[in-house]
Amino acid sequence: MWFDPDELLAQQTREIQEVESGRFAGKGHFGSYYALLKGVNARWVLPHSTVNDRIALSYCRELLYILGGRANRIRSVLDVGCGVGAITNAWRELLPQAAATGVDIAEAAITYAKEKYPVCSFLCAGINGETDLGSRFDLVHCKGFFPLIRTDDTAVHLKYLRTCVRHLTPGGVLVLVHPDQGETVNYQIRSGHISHQELYLSKFEVYPTSLWPFRDYLPYRVASRLSPFLARLMKRHAWEVCLASRDL
């Protein structure tokens, strides 16, 4: 599939060449990351990754509210598909007791993240069904991760979910944040097509998310109910959180 690591690396090469030749127009993740790193165009990256630190902090703050008391035991975080690292760093700022690690296949994104957020750890690696980074984490976070968002193939979702669960400590929490649409893993979970028992997880909990900046100024109960309605008005997908804990 196009989001397999080998295919993505080939796409990365093409987009970097397009940036170098002046033919890139901002439509791809890899070219946008490379353009940001090289100072060619900082705006191209905006649709592809969270760059604004304030927005990243606001986003993670809401997730911590949803996690509740479970956040108290988090000592390590893995941010899968971390892009340029703003969300990885937000976890580190909001959980000062925790080490934060981001992983992404995009070389330019990881180089940028390492330079901007030296207090975090970043790995340049492709993720597939066999990946093992050699460490386990109390929280594994995925936001808009391609294999969980661009296909409705349950077998693909399960393969990548198993990789996420493999990196959880016993009792660790998996947090999936994706749009509420038919192709995403969140929809498959809500529809009952993915069994939490098969993944050795607790039953998935599903929560709405809030649009920024509403979540900064309104209580979660209000912002999370208002945001899906506003998203539809703006012809955008509403996003939601699915979370579960690894069985002890």
N, C-alpha and C positions, 0 to 999 in steps of 0.2 A: 504494500500500500504506500501511498505517497508520503505518509508520515513515518514510515520506517526510517531509522537513523541513516542508512545508506542513501536513501532517496533525498532526505533532508540535506545531507552533506553535499550532494550534487547540486541541489537547489541553491545552497549557500554559495557555492563557487560561481554559479551563473549570476546571482544577484550582485555579488561583490564586483564581478567583471563589468556589470552594467553600471554600477556606481562609478567605477574607475573610468569608464568610457563616456560618462555623461548621459547614458540612455535610461538610467533608472528613474522611475516616476513615483516612488514611494509606496507601491502596492504590496511589497513583500516584507516579511519580518527581517530576514537576514540583511538585505540591502539597507533597510532603515536603521538597523543596529550599527551597521558599518558606517553609514553616513553620519550618524550621531557621534560615533567614536572619532571619526576623522574631521569632524567639524564642518561637514558639507551642508547638512540640513538637519536641524534638531527637531523640526516639526513632523517629519515623516514618521518618527517612531511613535507618536501619540496614539494612533489607533491600534498599535500592536503591543504596547507594554505600558504599565503604570510607571510614570517617570516622576511625577510630582510627589515629593516626600509628604506633604500635608495630606494629600488624598490617600496615600499608602497608609499613613498612621490612622486616619479616620476609618479606613476599611478594616484594618486589623483590630482596632479598638472595638468595632461592632462585633467581630468574630469572637473576641475575648468575652464580650458580654453574653453572647450566645453559649459559649463554652462554660460559663459560670465557674463553679468551684473546681472543675476539671483543670482549669488553667494553673492552679496552684502547684501541681505536680510536674509541670513541664520544665524540663531542664535542657532540652535539645529540640530543635526544629529543623525539618527538611522542607524546603520550598521547591517543589518540582515544577520545572518550566519557569524559572525565576525571571527570565528576561534580563533587564538591566539592574535588577537587584533592589529596587526601592521597597518592595513588600518584604523581602528577606530582612532588610535593615529595620523596617518597622516592627517586625516580630522581635528583633534584638532589642530595640529601644523600649518596647512595651513589656518585655519579659527580660529584665536585666539579669536575672539569674540563669538565663538559658543561652546556650550557644546556638547560633543560627547559621545554617548552611543552605546555599542556593545551588541548584544544578540546572544547566541548560546546554543544549547542543550548539548554540550560536557562539562562535568564538569571540566576535566583536562585543556581544552583550556581556559575556563573562569578563573580558578584558576591561570594559567600561566599569562594571560592577566592582571589580577588584580595586580599581583606582579610586572610585568614589566612596566605597564603603569598606575600608581596610579592616574594620573590626569584625566583619563577617567572613565566613569561609565560602568560597565559590569553586565549583567543579564544572569543567567543560566536558560534558559527556552526553551521549545519546541514551535515551531510556527505551528499553524494550521489555519483552516478557521475561528475559533471562537476566536482566541487570541486577547486580548486587554491588553496592557501593562500599560494602565492608563495614558499615556502621548501622546502628539502630537508633531511632529517634522517638521521643515522647509525642511529637506532633508531626504528621506528614500532611502538607498543605498543597492542594492542586487548584489553580484558578485558570480556567480557559485552556487546559492542557489538550493539545490537538487530538490524541487518540481517544480522549473521552468526550470530545465535543463535535467532531467532524464525521462521525459514523454512527449508525444505529445498529451495528453488528455487536450483539451481546457477547460473542466469543472474544472479540477484540477488547471490549470493555473489561471482561473478566481477566484477560491476560495482563492488562496493565494495572488493574486493581490489585491483582496478586503481587505484582512488583511493589506497589505502594505498601501493602500489608507486610511484605517481607522485611521492610525497613522500619517497622514499628516495634517498639519495646512492648512486652506484655502489659496490657492496660493502656497502651498508647492510643492516641486519637487520630483518625483519618478525617480530614476536612476537605470536601469537594465543593467547589464554588463554580457553577456553570449556568448558562441560560436555561430557562424553562422552555425547552423546545424538543421536538421529537427525536433529534439525532443525539442528544446528550445523554451521558451516563445518569444524570439526575432524573431525567424522564424515565429511563429504563428502571431505575430503582423504585420510583414512585408507582410505576406500572406493575411491579412485582416480577419483572423479568430477570432480576438479579437477586440471588439469595444471599442474605448476610451470613447464614450458617455455612454455606459453601466457602465463604472467605474467612471463616473463623472470627467473625465480627459480631458485636452486639447488634440489635435491631437498629436500622438507620433512623435517625431523627432528621426531619426536614424543616427548614426555617426560611422565610423570605429574607431577602436583603434589602437595604435601603439605598436609594440614589444619593450620591454626594451632590450638593452639600446638605440635603435634608437631614441626613443622619447626624450632622454636627449641631443642628439647632432644634431638633424635635426628639421626643422620647422614642425609643425603638418601636414600641407598639404602634405609634402613630406613623412614623416615617416608613416602617416596613409595610404598612397597609396602603399608604398613599403612593408609594413608589411604583408598584406594578401598574396602577391606573395611569400614572404619568408616563410610564414607559410606553404603554400602548398608544397614548396620545402622540408621543414623539416617534411612533413607529419603531420602537426598540423592543428587544426582548427583556423581560424581567429576569433577574438572576436570583438564584436560591442556593442555600447551603444544605448539603447532606453530610451528616457526620455519624461516625460509629467508632466504638472502641474495640481494640483487639482483645480477644479472650485471653484470660490469664493462663 
